[in-house]
C-alpha cells in the first residue's frame, strides 16, 4: 500500500528551514528555554496573580504609556472584554470596525454571539479606513476598532496623519478607540515612532505575546486603571483566569528581551526581501513597500496547484516557504503571506527569490504581470 501523505504539520516539523516568523522550537527546546530564563526564578502565579505576571503587565504598560495592563491567555477574550466594557459605558452596543477586521473574520462571531454587539463595517477591502469613511457614520457608537496593521489587507497601516485624524474624529464624539495591536510591535518601526506615541491614540490597546515577539501565546490588554479593573470580571466570565499561566508569561518576557530590540530589523528585512521578490516574473508585492514585518505575495496560478508545489518543495528540500496558499477575488491569482522574524536569517533574499521562482515553475501558470500594488 502507498504511504499515507504527511500532514502539513508533519511536513513543516521535518523541514530544516522555515521562511516566516521565528525559528520553530519543539516541546523539549521550549522547556529548556523556559528553564534557562531568569524569569523562571520568579514566584509561580495563581489565577492571574504572581511576580512574573505583574512584571509582564508593568513592563508592557510602561512600553505603551498606559497606567495599567492585564495579562490574558487568549486575544479573543481580551478584545471581547475590552469592547464589552467600552460599549457598556457608552450604553450602546454598536462597534465600528473594518470589514477585514480580525475581530470580525477570525473569532467565530464572538462579538455578536457572546456580547450581542452590532458590528458596523466601515471602509473598503483594499486598505485601512479613513476619516472620510467615518464621516459617513450617522449613529451612536460604543467603540471604534482600529487594527494596526490591517493583516488581511497586506499588513497595511493607515498613514500617520490619517491615524491621528481617526483618533480626533472619535474624540470629538466621545467614542472610545480600541487598538487591535496584535502586531503593534512592528507597527512602531513602520511608522518610525515609539510604541507609546502610537498607543496614545487608543483608549485601550491589545498586544500579542507571540506575534513578532515569539512567545508561546497569550496577550496583554492595556488602558486606564479603572478600565482594566472593569475588564477583569469579564476575563473570569470567559474562563480566562487560568490556575497557572507561567509558561506563557515567562516566554512572553523572554520574547520581549529576545525579539523586541530586533523588530525594526525584521521590518527592514521585509522591505529588502519584498523589493527582490518584485523583480521575479509572476510575482507582485502588496503593499509595494511593506509597512511592517509582513506583506502579501500575489502569484499567478491555482492555489491548490501552488500549495502542492510548496509541499513538494518542503518534502524535497526541507524548506517551508509558505504557510498556505489562498485564492483571491481575481480568478487565477493566488496569495501567500510572508512575515519576517529570525527564521528568515537562514535565507538570503536571492535564495528566497529563487525558491519563489521555482514554486511558480512547478505550480503556477505564467506571470501575473509587471509592477507592484500599493
N, C-alpha and C positions, 0 to 999 in steps of 0.2 A: 504494500500500500504506500502511496506517496506520503511524504511527511506533511504534517499539518503546518500551514504557513505561520510564521512567527507573528505574534501580536505586535501592534505598534510600540507598546511599552517594552516588550522584549527586544525588538529591533533597536530601539533607542538606547536601552541599557547596555546592549552589546557594542555600541559604537565607541570608537576611540576618541572622536572629537564631535562636538556639538557647536553649531554656529551661534545660536541665540541664547540670551540670558547668561547665567553663570555656570561654571563647570559643575555638572551634576555630582552629587555625593550619594553613596549608598548608605543604608542604615548604620553600619559599623563606623563609617567615616564620620557620619553626623554625631554619633555617640562620642567618638574620640575628640571631635572639635568642641562639643559642648563641655566635655570633661576637662579639656585644656583651657577653657576660657576662664579668665579671672572672675567673671561674674558668677561662675558656678559656686564660688565660695560664699555668696550672699545667702541669707536666710531663705528657706523654702517658703513659697507662698501658699495661701489657703483662701479660696473664694475671693480672689482678686486683691488680697492684701499681702504684702511682703516686701522685703527690701528691694529685690530686683524689679518687681512691678513698679514700685514707687520711683525707683531710679529711672526706669524707662519712661514713665509718664512725665516726670520732671524734665528729663532731657529733651523730649520731643516738644513739650510745652514751651521750653526755652527756645528751641530751634525755630518754632513757629511764632514766637512772640505772643503766646496766649497765656492767660492766667492759670489755666487748669487743663488737664487731659486725663483720659481714661483708656486703659488697655482693653481691647475687645478681641476675642479669639476669631471672630468672623466679620468681614467687612459688610456683608449684607445686614447683619444685626446692627452694627454701628450706624449705618446710614438710615435704616428704618427708625431707629431710636431717635436719631437727630431730627428727622423730618416729622416724627410724631410730636416731639416737644415743640418744634417751631410752629407747627400747624395748630396745636392745642393753644399755644399762647396767642395766636392770631385769630382763633375762633373760626377758621376756615380750613378745609382740607384740600384746597386746590394748590397744586405744586407745578410750577413751570420748569420744564427741562427740555433738553434736545431730543429729537426723535431717535437719535443713535445713542442715547444715554445708556451707560452700563446699568443703571438702576432699572431702566425700562426693559432692556433686552436680555439681561443675564441673571435676573433674580427670580424668575418663575412667577412673576406677578405679585411679589411680596407686598409692594406698596399698596396695591389695590385690594388684594385679598385679605391681608392681615390687618391693615390700618385704614382701609376704605378711603384712601387718598384718591383724588381726581387728578390725573396726570394731564397737564396741558402741554402738548408737544409743540415746540417753537423752533422755527428755523428750517433750513434745507439740509439734506443729507450730504451736501458737498463740503461742508465745513462748519465751524462753530457759529452759533447765532450771534447777531449783532444787536446794538441798541435799537436800531430801526425795527428789527423783528419784535423786540419787547414793546415798542411803542404801539404795536397793533393789538396789545392785550388790553381789554376793557373790563376786566373783572378783578375782584379782590383776590390776592394771592396769599397763601400761607407760607410759601417759601419759594426761592429761586435757586435751582441747582445748576452749577457751572462745573463741568468736568474738565480737568486740566491734567494732561492733554485729552482731547476727544479721540479715544483709541480707534473707534470704528470708522473715523474719517481720516485715518492715516496718522494718528497721534498728533493732530494739529492743535496748536494753541491760537486763541484769538490774539490779534495784535495788542501790545501792551496798552495803548491808548483806548482801544476798544474795550479791553477788560476793565479799565478804570471807569469807562462810560457805563458799563453794565452795573458795576457797583453803585455808581452815582444814581442811576435810574432807580435801582431798588431802594437806596437810602432815601431818596426823595419821597417814596411812597411807604416807607416804614416796613418794607419787605425784607426779612432776613435772607442772607445769602449763605448757602451751604456749598462749600468747595469739595467736590468729589475728586480728591487729590491723591488717588492711589499711586500715581506716578508723578506726584508733585516734586519728588527728589530731582528728576531730570528736567522738570519744567523750569527750575531756578536757573541752571546754566543756559537753558534755551532762551530765557528772557534776558540773561545777563544780570539778574537781580538776586538778592538773597531770599531765603525761604520766608522770613518774617515779613518782608515787604509784600510778597505775594499773598501770604496768609492774612495780612491786614485787610484784604478785600473780601474776606469771608467772615461771617459771624460764627460759623463752625467749619472745621476742616477735618477731613478724614485722610489719613495716610496709611499706606500698606507697609508691612514689615517684611514682605518678601519680594514685591515688585521693585526693581532697581537695587535694593539693598540686600536681597538674598537671604532673608531669614526663612525659618521653617513655615511660617504662616502668621496669621493674626494681623492686627492693625491698632492704630491709636486714633481716637477722636478728641479734638481739642476745641476749646472755646472759653467763654466766661465761666467762672466758678459756679454761679447759680445755674447756668445751663447744664453743665456737666453733672451737677447734683440731681437735676431733674431727669437726666438721661439714665442714671444708674438703676432706678427701679425697672425701666424698660429692658435693661440688659438681663435682669433676673427673670422678667416675664418671658423673655425669649429663650430662657435656658442657657444663657451665656456666661453665668458666673461659675466657671469650672472649679472643681475642687483643687486641682493643680494646673498651673499654666507655665511652669518654669522652663520647659523645653522651648516653647515659642518665645518667651520673654528673653531668655539668655541668648538664643540665636538672633533675636532682633537687636539686642545691644551689641552683639558681636558683629552683625551685619552693618550697623551704623559705623562702627570703628573701621571695618574692613573695606566697605564699598562707598560710603557717603563721600569721603575725600576724593574718590576717583570718578564720581558720576559725571563731572564735566568732561573727563577724558572719554567716557562712553559716548557722550553726545558728539564730541569731535570725531570719534571713530565712525559713528553713524553717518556723519556728513561726508567723510572721505570715502567710505565704502559706497554710499549712495552715488556719489559722483562717478566712481569707477563702474558701477553696475549700469549707470545710464548710458555708458558707451557700448554696451552689449546689444547687438541687434536682437530685437524681440523682447526687450525689457523696457518698461517705463517706471519711474520712481514717483511716489506720491507721499508727501509733497516733494517737489524737486530738490529742495534743500531741507532735510529733516529739522523739525522744530525741537525734538527731544532725542532720546536714545533709540526711538523706534521709528519705523517707516514701513510703507507698503511697497511691494514689488508686483507690478502687473505683467502678466505673461500671456502670450498668445497660445491658446490651446485649451483642451478639455480638462477640467480639474481632476477627473478620475485617471486619465492617462498620465498627467503630470505627477499625480500622487503615486501611481505605480512606479514611475521613473524615479521618484525620490526614495521610495522604499528599496528599489533595486540598487540605488547608489549607496544606501545605508548598508545593505547586505554585502555588496561587493567591495566597498572601500572603507567601511566603518565610519562614515561621515553622516551625521544627522543634520541635513542642510536646512530643512523647514519642518515646522511642527504640524502643518496641514496645508492643504490647497483648497481654496474656496472659489465658488462661482461668483461672478459679478453680475450686475444688471445688463452688461453688454455681452450678448452671445459670443462664445468663442474666446472670451478673455477671462483669465483666472487671476487670483490674487493670493499672495502669501505675505506674511508679516516677518520682519526682521527686527530683533530687539537686541541691542548691544549690552554686553556685560563682560566679565573677564574671560568667558569661554571663547570669544572672538579673537583673543590674543594668540590662539593656536593656529590662526589663519592669517595670510596676507590678503590685502584687497585683491591683488591679481589672482590669487588662487580661488577666492570666492567667485570672482567674475568667471573664471574658467569652469567652475562647478555649475554655476547657473547656465552657462552656455551649453554644457553637457546635458543638463536637465532639459533644456529646450530641444536639443537634438533628439533626445530619446522619447520625450513625451509631448513636445509642443507641435505646432502646426505652422511654423513660419513666424516672421517678425510682426510685432504689434505695430511698429512704425517709429519714426524718429520723434525726439522731443520728450520733455518732461511735463508733468502736471503739477501745478501749484495748488 
